[in-house]
């Protein structure tokens, strides 16, 4: 089985954004939207156990000017899949 891995940290770093607080400010500036700090933290740390709200990803992608979702989301093989292949 594959696991969805959000790579927000990498997308931020490649754009010189060092903190989640900076990202929140950028989101507000570029989109006029406000995201909760806890929401960004969950996305940043891949802690969301439910599906991540698509609108949140769209807002973040807009603020970071991400044109390719590969910069923000990766599919990774889970340990179960890796061990079954061996």
C-alpha positions as CSV (number, residue, x, y, z in Angstrom):
1,X,0.0,0.0,0.0
2,X,1.2,3.5,-0.7
3,X,1.1,6.4,1.7
4,X,0.5,10.0,0.9
5,X,3.4,12.1,2.2
6,X,3.0,15.9,2.2
7,X,6.4,17.6,1.7
8,X,5.4,21.1,2.8
9,X,8.7,21.6,4.6
10,X,10.7,21.0,1.4
11,X,8.4,23.3,-0.6
12,X,8.8,26.0,2.0
13,X,12.6,25.7,2.2
14,X,13.1,25.9,-1.6
15,X,11.3,29.2,-1.4
16,X,13.2,30.6,1.5
17,X,10.4,30.3,4.0
18,X,11.8,29.1,7.3
19,X,8.8,28.9,9.6
20,X,5.2,28.0,9.6
21,X,4.5,31.5,10.9
22,X,6.1,33.0,7.8
23,X,3.9,30.6,5.7
24,X,0.8,31.7,7.5
25,X,1.6,35.4,6.8
26,X,2.4,34.6,3.1
27,X,-0.9,32.7,2.8
28,X,-2.8,35.7,4.2
29,X,-0.9,38.1,1.9
30,X,-1.2,36.2,-1.3
31,X,-4.7,34.6,-1.0
32,X,-6.5,36.7,1.6
33,X,-7.3,33.4,3.4
34,X,-6.5,32.6,7.0
35,X,-5.5,29.1,8.0
36,X,-5.3,28.0,11.6
37,X,-1.7,27.5,12.8
38,X,-2.7,24.0,14.1
39,X,-3.9,23.1,10.6
40,X,-0.6,24.1,9.0
41,X,1.3,22.3,11.7
42,X,-0.6,19.1,11.1
43,X,0.0,19.3,7.3
44,X,3.7,20.3,7.8
45,X,4.3,17.3,10.2
46,X,2.1,14.8,8.2
47,X,0.0,14.3,11.3
48,X,-3.3,14.5,9.7
49,X,-5.0,11.1,10.0
50,X,-7.9,12.1,7.9
51,X,-7.7,13.3,4.3
52,X,-6.2,16.7,4.2
53,X,-8.7,19.3,3.1
54,X,-8.2,19.9,-0.6
55,X,-9.0,23.6,-0.1
56,X,-6.1,24.0,2.4
57,X,-3.7,22.4,-0.1
58,X,-5.0,24.7,-2.8
59,X,-4.5,27.8,-0.6
60,X,-0.9,26.7,0.4
61,X,0.0,25.9,-3.3
62,X,-1.3,29.3,-4.4
63,X,0.7,31.1,-1.7
64,X,3.9,29.2,-2.5
65,X,3.2,29.5,-6.3
66,X,3.4,25.7,-6.7
67,X,2.5,24.6,-10.2
68,X,3.3,21.0,-9.9
69,X,1.8,18.9,-7.0
70,X,4.9,16.7,-7.0
71,X,6.5,19.6,-5.0
72,X,3.9,19.2,-2.3
73,X,2.7,15.6,-2.3
74,X,4.6,12.4,-2.8
75,X,3.3,8.8,-2.8
76,X,5.7,6.5,-0.9
77,X,5.6,2.8,-0.5
78,X,4.6,1.8,3.0
79,X,6.7,-0.7,5.1
80,X,4.1,-3.4,4.4
81,X,4.5,-3.1,0.6
82,X,8.3,-3.1,0.9
83,X,8.4,-6.2,3.1
84,X,6.0,-8.0,0.8
85,X,8.2,-7.4,-2.2
86,X,11.2,-9.1,-0.6
